[in-house]
């Protein structure tokens, strides 16, 4: 997510007050370094609405800094993470809510979410291109081969670059052109897993589950279960999102009501305060878990339906 607001104000003051272009750019680069390396205050926040309201302003400030220093990889990564996070935290829930009763509004919001996700992806790809010229075109043509150029220190950037495109695909599965780009996301995540499989307490494995669930065709149950097991071990019970992701990726397609409700209840049982560095994401995951539980009868066939009875 984004970094300290005070730092943004300082950056803008420096940008406005320094007359020499080279000195101004030097100052902005220093601020960019601070933004990229400092810890996020948002990830530990306990108020989703407060963070969602603050992010747009922060994002526009970051984009202003990128305009001044377009090759600053730290700023580009902050933008990539920020746009993906904002779309997921604020816009995606509105898409889901509208999809129940207002198709036209849902479509408009879905388009907005897709654009925001892709905006984040573009910033990430721009940063990767700085280290690997021609990477974007190679990734399109030969995803697996292109991804071998990526290094371990780039894993956070690779994750957010992949997340922007992967979440755009997951939220727009009727977009044939986007779905055709799944191999690009797979190549990025698979390479990141090769380089640092334990990164961020299993976040790569969790995202691999999202991606496997978004792929058209037969569900790769073994792959989803393998990533779930590893994500669960690495998170040490601190992540509510893993249970929600697994429920949507596997329990819904398999129409397993018992597993679906059990997983969501496990997500709600996670104490967000037990792992403060991940508190905001746990609260977001629990918000989605409650929404999914409320829609259980829409997502899972009732036990007395002919289809369910036939499986019992």
C-alpha positions in Angstrom: 0.0 0.0 0.0 1.0 3.6 0.2 3.4 5.3 2.6 3.4 8.1 5.2 1.2 11.1 4.2 3.7 13.5 5.8 6.4 12.3 3.4 4.1 13.1 0.5 3.5 16.6 1.6 7.3 17.1 2.1 7.9 15.8 -1.4 5.4 18.2 -2.9 6.9 21.1 -1.0 10.3 20.3 -2.2 9.1 19.9 -5.7 7.5 23.3 -5.6 10.2 25.1 -3.8 13.4 24.0 -5.5 14.3 26.1 -8.6 17.0 24.0 -10.2 15.7 21.0 -12.1 18.5 18.7 -11.2 18.3 19.6 -7.5 14.5 19.2 -7.6 14.8 15.8 -9.2 17.5 14.8 -6.7 15.2 15.7 -3.8 12.2 13.8 -5.3 14.4 10.8 -5.8 15.4 10.9 -2.2 11.8 11.1 -1.2 11.0 8.2 -3.5 13.7 6.1 -1.9 12.1 6.9 1.5 8.6 6.0 0.3 9.8 2.7 -1.2 11.8 1.6 1.8 9.7 2.8 4.7 7.1 0.6 6.4 3.4 1.1 5.5 1.2 2.5 8.2 -1.9 1.4 6.4 -1.3 -2.4 6.6 -1.7 -2.3 10.4 -4.7 0.1 10.4 -8.0 -1.0 11.9 -10.3 1.2 9.9 -10.9 0.0 6.3 -13.0 3.1 5.3 -10.3 5.5 6.6 -7.6 3.8 4.5 -9.9 3.6 1.4 -10.6 7.3 1.7 -6.9 8.2 2.0 -5.5 6.1 -0.8 -6.8 8.1 -3.8 -5.1 11.3 -2.7 -1.9 9.4 -1.9 -1.9 7.7 -5.3 -2.3 11.0 -7.1 0.7 12.4 -5.2 2.8 9.4 -6.1 1.8 9.8 -9.8 2.9 13.5 -9.5 6.3 12.3 -8.2 6.6 9.8 -11.0 6.0 12.5 -13.5 9.0 14.3 -12.1 11.1 11.1 -11.9 9.6 8.5 -14.3 12.5 6.0 -13.9 12.4 5.7 -10.1 11.7 2.0 -9.6 10.7 2.5 -5.9 8.0 5.0 -6.8 6.7 2.8 -9.6 6.5 -0.2 -7.2 4.6 2.0 -4.7 2.1 3.0 -7.5 1.7 -0.7 -8.6 0.9 -1.8 -5.1 -1.3 1.1 -4.3 -3.6 0.9 -7.4 -4.0 -2.9 -7.0 -4.7 -2.4 -3.2 -7.2 0.4 -3.7 -9.2 -1.4 -6.4 -9.3 -4.6 -4.2 -10.2 -2.8 -0.9 -12.6 -0.2 -2.1 -13.9 -0.8 -5.6 -14.2 -4.7 -5.8 -16.6 -4.9 -2.8 -18.9 -2.3 -4.5 -18.8 -4.5 -7.7 -19.8 -7.5 -5.7 -22.6 -5.7 -3.9 -24.1 -4.2 -7.1 -23.9 -7.5 -8.9 -26.7 -8.9 -6.7 -29.3 -6.3 -7.7 -28.0 -3.7 -10.2 -26.4 -5.1 -13.3 -25.7 -1.8 -15.0 -24.0 -0.3 -12.0 -22.0 -3.5 -11.5 -20.7 -3.4 -15.1 -19.6 0.2 -14.7 -17.8 -0.6 -11.4 -16.3 -3.7 -12.9 -14.8 -1.6 -15.7 -13.4 0.8 -13.2 -11.9 -1.9 -11.1 -10.3 -3.5 -14.2 -8.8 -0.2 -15.2 -7.3 0.4 -11.8 -5.9 -3.1 -11.6 -4.3 -2.7 -15.0 -3.0 0.8 -14.1 -1.1 -0.8 -11.2 0.1 -3.6 -13.5 1.4 -1.0 -16.0 3.5 0.8 -13.3 5.0 -2.5 -12.3 5.9 -3.5 -15.8 7.4 -0.1 -16.3 9.7 -0.7 -13.3 10.6 -4.2 -14.6 11.4 -2.8 -18.0 14.0 -0.5 -16.5 16.0 -3.5 -15.3 15.1 -5.8 -18.2 14.6 -3.8 -21.4 12.1 -5.5 -23.7 10.7 -7.6 -20.9 7.1 -6.8 -21.6 7.2 -8.0 -25.2 9.2 -11.1 -24.3 6.7 -11.9 -21.5 3.8 -11.8 -24.0 5.6 -14.1 -26.5 7.5 -16.5 -24.2 6.3 -16.0 -20.6 8.2 -18.8 -18.9 11.5 -18.0 -20.7 11.1 -14.3 -20.1 10.5 -14.7 -16.4 13.9 -16.5 -15.9 15.6 -13.1 -16.1 13.9 -11.9 -12.8 15.9 -11.8 -9.6 15.1 -12.5 -5.9 15.3 -8.9 -4.9 12.6 -8.2 -7.4 10.0 -10.5 -5.9 7.9 -7.8 -4.2 7.7 -5.9 -7.5 7.0 -9.1 -9.4 4.2 -9.9 -7.0 2.4 -6.6 -7.4 2.9 -6.5 -11.1 1.3 -10.0 -11.4 -1.4 -9.0 -8.9 -2.5 -6.1 -11.0 -3.0 -8.2 -14.1 -4.2 -11.3 -12.2 -6.9 -9.5 -10.3 -8.0 -7.7 -13.5 -8.5 -11.2 -15.0 -10.2 -12.6 -12.0 -12.7 -9.7 -11.9 -13.4 -9.8 -15.6 -13.6 -13.4 -16.7 -15.8 -12.5 -19.6 -12.9 -10.5 -21.2 -11.4 -13.0 -23.6 -8.3 -10.8 -24.3 -7.5 -10.5 -20.6 -8.1 -14.2 -19.9 -5.6 -15.0 -22.7 -3.0 -13.3 -20.6 -3.1 -15.8 -17.8 0.2 -17.4 -18.9 1.9 -14.1 -18.2 0.6 -14.0 -14.7 1.5 -17.7 -14.1 5.0 -17.1 -15.3 5.5 -14.2 -13.0 4.1 -16.0 -9.9 5.9 -19.3 -10.7 9.2 -17.4 -11.0 8.6 -15.6 -7.8 7.9 -18.9 -6.1 11.1 -20.3 -7.4 13.1 -17.3 -6.1 11.4 -16.9 -2.7 8.6 -19.4 -1.9 8.2 -18.2 1.7 7.8 -14.5 0.8 5.3 -12.6 2.9 4.1 -15.6 4.9 2.7 -17.5 1.9 1.3 -14.6 -0.1 2.6 -16.1 -3.4 0.9 -19.4 -2.7 -2.4 -17.6 -1.8 -2.3 -15.7 -5.1 -1.5 -18.9 -7.0 -4.8 -20.2 -5.6 -6.7 -17.1 -7.0 -5.1 -17.6 -10.4 -5.8 -21.3 -10.5 -9.5 -20.6 -9.7 -9.7 -18.0 -12.5 -8.4 -20.2 -15.2 -11.0 -21.5 -17.7 -11.5 -25.2 -18.1 -11.1 -28.1 -15.7 -10.2 -27.0 -12.1 -6.7 -28.1 -11.1 -7.7 -29.3 -7.7 -4.4 -30.8 -6.8 -2.6 -27.5 -7.5 -5.0 -25.5 -5.5 -4.8 -27.9 -2.5 -1.0 -27.9 -2.6 -0.8 -24.1 -2.6 -3.4 -23.9 0.2 -1.4 -26.3 2.4 1.8 -24.3 1.9 0.1 -21.0 2.4 -1.6 -22.2 5.6 1.8 -23.5 7.0 3.6 -20.3 6.2 0.9 -18.0 7.5 0.8 -19.8 10.9 -2.9 -19.1 11.2 -2.5 -15.4 11.0 -4.2 -14.9 7.6 -8.0 -14.9 7.2 -7.6 -14.3 3.5 -6.2 -17.8 2.8 -9.5 -19.4 4.1 -11.6 -17.0 2.0 -9.5 -17.6 -1.1 -9.7 -21.3 -0.8 -13.4 -21.3 -0.2 -14.0 -19.3 -3.4 -11.5 -21.2 -5.5 -12.5 -24.7 -4.6 -15.6 -25.1 -2.3 -17.8 -23.0 -4.5 -17.0 -24.8 -7.8 -17.3 -28.2 -6.0 -20.5 -27.0 -4.4 -19.3 -28.2 -1.0 -21.5 -26.3 1.5 -19.9 -27.8 4.6 -16.4 -26.9 3.6 -17.5 -23.5 2.3 -19.1 -22.4 5.6 -16.3 -24.0 7.7 -13.6 -22.1 5.9 -15.4 -18.8 6.2 -16.0 -19.4 9.9 -12.2 -20.1 10.3 -11.5 -16.8 8.5 -13.8 -15.0 10.9 -12.1 -16.7 13.9 -8.7 -15.1 13.1 -7.9 -12.3 15.5 -6.8 -9.3 13.4 -4.9 -7.9 16.4 -2.8 -11.1 16.7 -0.7 -10.1 13.7 -0.9 -6.3 13.5 1.3 -6.1 10.4 -1.5 -7.8 8.5 -4.4 -6.4 10.4 -6.0 -4.4 7.5 -5.9 -7.3 5.1 -7.4 -9.6 7.7 -10.3 -7.1 8.2 -10.8 -6.9 4.5 -10.9 -10.7 4.2 -13.3 -11.0 7.1 -15.6 -8.4 5.5 -15.7 -10.6 2.4 -16.2 -13.7 4.5 -19.3 -12.2 6.0 -20.6 -11.2 2.6 -20.0 -14.7 1.2 -21.7 -16.3 4.1 -24.8 -14.1 3.6 -24.9 -15.4 0.0 -24.4 -19.1 0.8 -27.7 -20.1 -0.7 -27.0 -18.2 -3.9 -23.5 -19.7 -4.3 -24.1 -23.3 -3.0 -27.1 -25.4 -3.9 -29.4 -26.2 -1.0 -29.0 -29.6 0.6 -32.4 -30.8 -0.5 -32.0 -29.9 -4.2 -31.9 -32.8 -6.7 -28.3 -32.0 -7.6 -27.1 -32.0 -4.0 -29.1 -35.1 -3.1 -27.5 -36.9 -6.1 -24.0 -36.4 -4.7 -24.9 -37.6 -1.2 
